[in-house]
Amino acid sequence: GASRITIFATCGWTLECEDWFTVEPASGVKGISESVITTQPNNTGSPRKGTIILKAGTYTSTYTFTQAGL
């Protein structure tokens, strides 16, 4: 599925993620930005964990997600 996130930043920023996430755009500039995060189906039969890392200047924050397997 896809989710929209809003980023409020005081400098340029980037989002880094696992290969089963798609983030567009994955970077931005100072101000308010919106990105769309899309996940690919998990056909492994087992849950999988992934991370999205937000970097802005010296700030770094990691968000962990678990996706159920189909």
GUPALUM-819606 format. One record per atom (N, C-alpha, C, CB): chain; atom name; x, y, z. Coordinates in nm, 2 decimals. Each point is the difference from the previous one (the first is absolute). Glycine has a CB too. Layout:
<nodes>
+------+------+--------+--------+--------+
| unit | site |     px |     py |     pz |
+------+------+--------+--------+--------+
|    A |   CA |      X |      Y |      Z |
...
+------+------+--------+--------+--------+
</nodes>
This chain:
<nodes>
+------+------+--------+--------+--------+
| unit | site |     px |     py |     pz |
+------+------+--------+--------+--------+
|    A |    N |   0.08 |  -0.12 |   0.00 |
|    A |   CA |  -0.08 |   0.12 |   0.00 |
|    A |    C |   0.09 |   0.12 |   0.00 |
|    A |   CB |  -0.18 |  -0.12 |   0.12 |
|    A |    N |   0.11 |   0.24 |  -0.13 |
|    A |   CA |   0.07 |   0.13 |   0.00 |
|    A |    C |  -0.05 |   0.08 |   0.11 |
|    A |   CB |   0.03 |  -0.01 |  -0.25 |
|    A |    N |   0.06 |   0.09 |   0.31 |
|    A |   CA |  -0.03 |   0.10 |   0.11 |
|    A |    C |   0.07 |   0.13 |  -0.04 |
|    A |   CB |  -0.03 |  -0.19 |   0.18 |
|    A |    N |  -0.03 |   0.30 |  -0.14 |
|    A |   CA |   0.06 |   0.13 |  -0.02 |
|    A |    C |   0.05 |   0.05 |   0.14 |
|    A |   CB |  -0.15 |   0.05 |  -0.20 |
|    A |    N |   0.27 |   0.01 |   0.20 |
|    A |   CA |   0.06 |   0.06 |   0.12 |
|    A |    C |   0.03 |   0.14 |  -0.03 |
|    A |   CB |   0.09 |  -0.22 |   0.08 |
|    A |    N |  -0.10 |   0.30 |   0.02 |
|    A |   CA |   0.04 |   0.14 |  -0.01 |
|    A |    C |   0.12 |   0.03 |   0.08 |
|    A |   CB |  -0.24 |   0.07 |  -0.03 |
|    A |    N |   0.34 |   0.00 |  -0.03 |
|    A |   CA |   0.13 |   0.02 |   0.07 |
|    A |    C |   0.01 |   0.15 |   0.02 |
|    A |   CB |   0.11 |  -0.21 |  -0.10 |
|    A |    N |  -0.08 |   0.26 |   0.22 |
|    A |   CA |   0.02 |   0.14 |   0.03 |
|    A |    C |   0.15 |   0.00 |   0.03 |
|    A |   CB |  -0.24 |   0.05 |   0.09 |
|    A |    N |   0.32 |   0.02 |  -0.17 |
|    A |   CA |   0.15 |   0.00 |   0.01 |
|    A |    C |   0.05 |   0.14 |   0.00 |
|    A |   CB |   0.01 |  -0.23 |  -0.10 |
|    A |    N |   0.10 |   0.25 |   0.17 |
|    A |   CA |   0.07 |   0.13 |   0.00 |
|    A |    C |   0.12 |   0.00 |  -0.09 |
|    A |   CB |  -0.08 |   0.04 |   0.24 |
|    A |    N |   0.10 |  -0.15 |  -0.31 |
|    A |   CA |   0.11 |  -0.01 |  -0.09 |
|    A |    C |  -0.03 |  -0.11 |  -0.10 |
|    A |   CB |   0.17 |   0.08 |   0.17 |
|    A |    N |  -0.08 |  -0.11 |  -0.26 |
|    A |   CA |  -0.03 |  -0.11 |  -0.10 |
|    A |    C |   0.00 |  -0.13 |   0.08 |
|    A |   CB |   0.12 |   0.12 |  -0.18 |
|    A |    N |  -0.20 |  -0.22 |   0.12 |
|    A |   CA |  -0.02 |  -0.13 |   0.07 |
|    A |    C |   0.01 |  -0.11 |  -0.10 |
|    A |   CB |  -0.14 |   0.11 |   0.18 |
|    A |    N |   0.16 |  -0.24 |  -0.13 |
|    A |   CA |  -0.01 |  -0.12 |  -0.09 |
|    A |    C |  -0.07 |  -0.11 |   0.08 |
|    A |   CB |   0.21 |   0.07 |  -0.12 |
|    A |    N |  -0.27 |  -0.16 |   0.05 |
|    A |   CA |  -0.06 |  -0.12 |   0.05 |
|    A |    C |   0.07 |  -0.12 |  -0.06 |
|    A |   CB |  -0.22 |   0.11 |   0.04 |
|    A |    N |   0.27 |  -0.20 |   0.04 |
|    A |   CA |   0.06 |  -0.12 |  -0.04 |
|    A |    C |  -0.08 |  -0.12 |   0.04 |
|    A |   CB |   0.23 |   0.10 |   0.01 |
|    A |    N |  -0.24 |  -0.21 |  -0.09 |
|    A |   CA |  -0.09 |  -0.11 |   0.04 |
|    A |    C |   0.04 |  -0.13 |  -0.06 |
|    A |   CB |  -0.18 |   0.17 |   0.02 |
|    A |    N |   0.12 |  -0.27 |   0.02 |
|    A |   CA |   0.02 |  -0.14 |  -0.05 |
|    A |    C |  -0.05 |   0.00 |  -0.14 |
|    A |   CB |  -0.03 |  -0.11 |   0.23 |
|    A |    N |   0.07 |   0.01 |  -0.31 |
|    A |   CA |  -0.03 |  -0.01 |  -0.14 |
|    A |    C |  -0.15 |  -0.04 |  -0.02 |
|    A |   CB |   0.24 |  -0.06 |  -0.05 |
|    A |    N |  -0.31 |   0.02 |   0.15 |
|    A |   CA |  -0.14 |  -0.03 |  -0.03 |
|    A |    C |  -0.09 |   0.12 |   0.03 |
|    A |   CB |   0.04 |  -0.24 |   0.06 |
|    A |    N |   0.02 |   0.35 |  -0.02 |
|    A |   CA |  -0.07 |   0.13 |   0.00 |
|    A |    C |   0.03 |   0.09 |  -0.12 |
|    A |   CB |   0.01 |  -0.01 |   0.26 |
|    A |    N |  -0.10 |   0.09 |  -0.30 |
|    A |   CA |   0.03 |   0.10 |  -0.10 |
|    A |    C |  -0.04 |   0.13 |   0.06 |
|    A |   CB |  -0.04 |  -0.16 |  -0.20 |
|    A |    N |   0.13 |   0.26 |   0.20 |
|    A |   CA |  -0.03 |   0.13 |   0.06 |
|    A |    C |   0.02 |   0.11 |  -0.11 |
|    A |   CB |   0.08 |  -0.08 |   0.23 |
|    A |    N |  -0.18 |   0.15 |  -0.25 |
|    A |   CA |   0.00 |   0.11 |  -0.11 |
|    A |    C |  -0.06 |   0.13 |   0.05 |
|    A |   CB |   0.00 |  -0.18 |  -0.18 |
|    A |    N |   0.07 |   0.29 |   0.19 |
|    A |   CA |   0.14 |   0.01 |  -0.02 |
|    A |    C |   0.08 |  -0.05 |   0.12 |
|    A |   CB |  -0.04 |   0.19 |  -0.16 |
|    A |    N |   0.16 |  -0.23 |   0.14 |
|    A |   CA |   0.09 |  -0.05 |   0.11 |
|    A |    C |   0.09 |   0.11 |   0.06 |
|    A |   CB |  -0.01 |  -0.23 |  -0.11 |
|    A |    N |  -0.01 |   0.35 |   0.06 |
|    A |   CA |   0.08 |   0.11 |   0.06 |
|    A |    C |  -0.08 |   0.13 |  -0.03 |
|    A |   CB |   0.22 |  -0.12 |  -0.04 |
|    A |    N |  -0.18 |   0.22 |   0.12 |
|    A |   CA |  -0.07 |   0.13 |  -0.01 |
|    A |    C |   0.08 |   0.11 |   0.06 |
|    A |   CB |  -0.22 |  -0.12 |   0.01 |
|    A |    N |   0.16 |   0.24 |  -0.01 |
|    A |   CA |   0.07 |   0.12 |   0.05 |
|    A |    C |  -0.07 |   0.05 |   0.12 |
|    A |   CB |   0.08 |   0.05 |  -0.23 |
|    A |    N |  -0.03 |   0.06 |   0.29 |
|    A |   CA |  -0.06 |   0.06 |   0.11 |
|    A |    C |  -0.14 |   0.04 |  -0.02 |
|    A |   CB |   0.22 |   0.09 |   0.06 |
|    A |    N |  -0.30 |  -0.11 |   0.04 |
|    A |   CA |  -0.15 |   0.03 |  -0.01 |
|    A |    C |  -0.08 |  -0.12 |   0.02 |
|    A |   CB |   0.05 |   0.18 |  -0.16 |
|    A |    N |  -0.17 |  -0.18 |   0.11 |
|    A |   CA |  -0.10 |  -0.11 |   0.01 |
|    A |    C |   0.00 |  -0.08 |  -0.13 |
|    A |   CB |  -0.14 |   0.14 |   0.17 |
|    A |    N |   0.16 |  -0.27 |  -0.16 |
|    A |   CA |   0.00 |  -0.09 |  -0.11 |
|    A |    C |  -0.09 |  -0.11 |   0.02 |
|    A |   CB |   0.23 |   0.07 |  -0.06 |
|    A |    N |  -0.28 |  -0.14 |  -0.04 |
|    A |   CA |  -0.07 |  -0.12 |   0.01 |
|    A |    C |   0.06 |  -0.11 |  -0.09 |
|    A |   CB |  -0.21 |   0.13 |   0.04 |
|    A |    N |   0.22 |  -0.25 |   0.02 |
|    A |   CA |   0.05 |  -0.11 |  -0.07 |
|    A |    C |  -0.10 |  -0.12 |   0.01 |
|    A |   CB |   0.24 |   0.07 |   0.05 |
|    A |    N |  -0.24 |  -0.15 |  -0.15 |
|    A |   CA |  -0.08 |  -0.12 |  -0.01 |
|    A |    C |   0.08 |  -0.12 |   0.02 |
|    A |   CB |  -0.16 |   0.11 |  -0.15 |
|    A |    N |   0.13 |  -0.19 |   0.25 |
|    A |   CA |   0.07 |  -0.13 |   0.03 |
|    A |    C |  -0.09 |  -0.11 |  -0.05 |
|    A |   CB |   0.13 |   0.10 |   0.20 |
|    A |    N |  -0.07 |  -0.19 |  -0.29 |
|    A |   CA |  -0.08 |  -0.11 |  -0.05 |
|    A |    C |   0.08 |  -0.13 |   0.04 |
|    A |   CB |  -0.10 |   0.14 |  -0.19 |
|    A |    N |   0.03 |  -0.24 |   0.23 |
|    A |   CA |   0.06 |  -0.13 |   0.04 |
|    A |    C |  -0.04 |  -0.10 |  -0.11 |
|    A |   CB |   0.00 |   0.05 |   0.25 |
|    A |    N |   0.10 |  -0.14 |  -0.28 |
|    A |   CA |  -0.03 |  -0.11 |  -0.09 |
|    A |    C |  -0.06 |  -0.12 |   0.08 |
|    A |   CB |   0.19 |   0.08 |  -0.15 |
|    A |    N |  -0.27 |  -0.16 |   0.08 |
|    A |   CA |  -0.06 |  -0.11 |   0.08 |
|    A |    C |   0.11 |  -0.10 |   0.05 |
|    A |   CB |  -0.20 |   0.02 |  -0.15 |
|    A |    N |   0.17 |  -0.07 |   0.27 |
|    A |   CA |   0.09 |  -0.10 |   0.07 |
|    A |    C |  -0.05 |  -0.14 |  -0.03 |
|    A |   CB |   0.06 |   0.17 |   0.18 |
|    A |    N |  -0.01 |  -0.23 |  -0.28 |
|    A |   CA |  -0.04 |  -0.14 |  -0.04 |
|    A |    C |   0.08 |  -0.11 |   0.06 |
|    A |   CB |  -0.08 |   0.10 |  -0.21 |
|    A |    N |   0.16 |  -0.07 |   0.32 |
|    A |   CA |   0.09 |  -0.09 |   0.06 |
|    A |    C |  -0.07 |  -0.10 |   0.10 |
|    A |   CB |   0.18 |   0.17 |  -0.03 |
|    A |    N |  -0.30 |  -0.13 |   0.07 |
|    A |   CA |  -0.07 |  -0.08 |   0.10 |
|    A |    C |   0.04 |   0.03 |   0.14 |
|    A |   CB |  -0.01 |  -0.18 |  -0.17 |
|    A |    N |   0.11 |   0.26 |   0.19 |
|    A |   CA |   0.05 |   0.04 |   0.13 |
|    A |    C |   0.00 |   0.15 |   0.02 |
|    A |   CB |   0.14 |  -0.21 |   0.01 |
|    A |    N |  -0.16 |   0.26 |   0.11 |
|    A |   CA |   0.01 |   0.14 |   0.02 |
|    A |    C |   0.14 |   0.05 |  -0.04 |
|    A |   CB |  -0.18 |  -0.01 |   0.18 |
|    A |    N |   0.19 |   0.14 |  -0.22 |
|    A |   CA |   0.13 |   0.06 |  -0.03 |
|    A |    C |   0.01 |   0.13 |   0.06 |
|    A |   CB |   0.03 |  -0.13 |  -0.21 |
|    A |    N |   0.08 |   0.17 |   0.26 |
|    A |   CA |   0.02 |   0.14 |   0.06 |
|    A |    C |   0.08 |   0.08 |  -0.10 |
|    A |   CB |  -0.01 |  -0.09 |   0.24 |
|    A |    N |  -0.02 |   0.22 |  -0.24 |
|    A |   CA |   0.08 |   0.09 |  -0.08 |
|    A |    C |   0.01 |   0.13 |   0.07 |
|    A |   CB |  -0.08 |  -0.11 |  -0.21 |
|    A |    N |   0.17 |   0.20 |   0.17 |
|    A |   CA |   0.02 |   0.13 |   0.06 |
|    A |    C |   0.00 |   0.11 |  -0.11 |
|    A |   CB |   0.13 |  -0.11 |   0.19 |
|    A |    N |  -0.17 |   0.22 |  -0.14 |
|    A |   CA |   0.01 |   0.12 |  -0.08 |
|    A |    C |   0.08 |   0.10 |   0.09 |
|    A |   CB |  -0.22 |  -0.04 |  -0.13 |
|    A |    N |   0.32 |   0.10 |   0.07 |
|    A |   CA |   0.09 |   0.09 |   0.08 |
|    A |    C |  -0.02 |   0.14 |  -0.06 |
|    A |   CB |   0.17 |  -0.19 |   0.06 |
|    A |    N |  -0.20 |   0.28 |   0.03 |
|    A |   CA |  -0.01 |   0.14 |  -0.04 |
|    A |    C |   0.12 |   0.07 |   0.05 |
|    A |   CB |  -0.25 |   0.00 |   0.02 |
|    A |    N |   0.32 |   0.07 |  -0.11 |
|    A |   CA |   0.12 |   0.08 |   0.03 |
|    A |    C |  -0.02 |   0.14 |  -0.05 |
|    A |   CB |   0.15 |  -0.20 |  -0.02 |
|    A |    N |  -0.13 |   0.29 |   0.12 |
|    A |   CA |  -0.01 |   0.15 |  -0.03 |
|    A |    C |   0.11 |   0.07 |   0.08 |
|    A |   CB |  -0.25 |  -0.02 |  -0.04 |
|    A |    N |   0.35 |   0.07 |  -0.03 |
|    A |   CA |   0.11 |   0.06 |   0.07 |
|    A |    C |   0.07 |  -0.10 |   0.09 |
|    A |   CB |  -0.12 |   0.22 |  -0.01 |
|    A |    N |   0.13 |  -0.19 |   0.14 |
|    A |   CA |   0.06 |  -0.09 |   0.10 |
|    A |    C |  -0.11 |  -0.09 |   0.06 |
|    A |   CB |   0.18 |   0.17 |   0.04 |
|    A |    N |  -0.30 |  -0.16 |  -0.07 |
|    A |   CA |  -0.11 |  -0.08 |   0.05 |
|    A |    C |  -0.02 |  -0.12 |  -0.08 |
|    A |   CB |  -0.11 |   0.21 |   0.08 |
|    A |    N |   0.10 |  -0.33 |  -0.01 |
|    A |   CA |  -0.04 |  -0.12 |  -0.06 |
|    A |    C |  -0.10 |  -0.07 |   0.09 |
|    A |   CB |   0.23 |  -0.02 |  -0.10 |
|    A |    N |  -0.33 |  -0.04 |   0.03 |
|    A |   CA |  -0.11 |  -0.07 |   0.07 |
|    A |    C |  -0.03 |  -0.13 |  -0.08 |
|    A |   CB |  -0.09 |   0.22 |   0.11 |
|    A |    N |   0.08 |  -0.33 |  -0.04 |
|    A |   CA |  -0.03 |  -0.13 |  -0.06 |
|    A |    C |  -0.14 |  -0.05 |   0.04 |
|    A |   CB |   0.25 |  -0.05 |   0.00 |
|    A |    N |  -0.33 |   0.01 |  -0.10 |
|    A |   CA |  -0.13 |  -0.05 |   0.02 |
|    A |    C |   0.00 |  -0.14 |  -0.05 |
|    A |   CB |  -0.11 |   0.23 |  -0.03 |
|    A |    N |   0.06 |  -0.32 |   0.12 |
|    A |   CA |   0.00 |  -0.15 |  -0.04 |
|    A |    C |  -0.15 |  -0.04 |  -0.02 |
|    A |   CB |   0.21 |  -0.04 |   0.14 |
|    A |    N |  -0.22 |  -0.04 |  -0.25 |
|    A |   CA |  -0.13 |  -0.05 |  -0.04 |
|    A |    C |   0.00 |  -0.15 |  -0.01 |
|    A |   CB |  -0.05 |   0.22 |  -0.12 |
|    A |    N |  -0.06 |  -0.29 |   0.15 |
|    A |   CA |  -0.01 |  -0.14 |  -0.02 |
|    A |    C |  -0.12 |  -0.02 |  -0.09 |
|    A |   CB |   0.10 |  -0.06 |   0.23 |
|    A |    N |  -0.07 |  -0.03 |  -0.34 |
|    A |   CA |  -0.10 |  -0.03 |  -0.10 |
|    A |    C |  -0.03 |  -0.15 |   0.01 |
|    A |   CB |   0.07 |   0.19 |  -0.15 |
|    A |    N |  -0.20 |  -0.22 |   0.17 |
|    A |   CA |  -0.04 |  -0.14 |   0.00 |
|    A |    C |   0.03 |  -0.07 |  -0.13 |
|    A |   CB |  -0.18 |   0.06 |   0.17 |
|    A |    N |   0.21 |  -0.19 |  -0.17 |
|    A |   CA |   0.02 |  -0.08 |  -0.12 |
|    A |    C |  -0.13 |  -0.05 |  -0.05 |
|    A |   CB |   0.23 |  -0.06 |   0.08 |
|    A |    N |  -0.24 |   0.04 |  -0.21 |
|    A |   CA |  -0.12 |  -0.06 |  -0.06 |
|    A |    C |   0.02 |  -0.14 |  -0.03 |
|    A |   CB |  -0.05 |   0.21 |  -0.11 |
+------+------+--------+--------+--------+
</nodes>
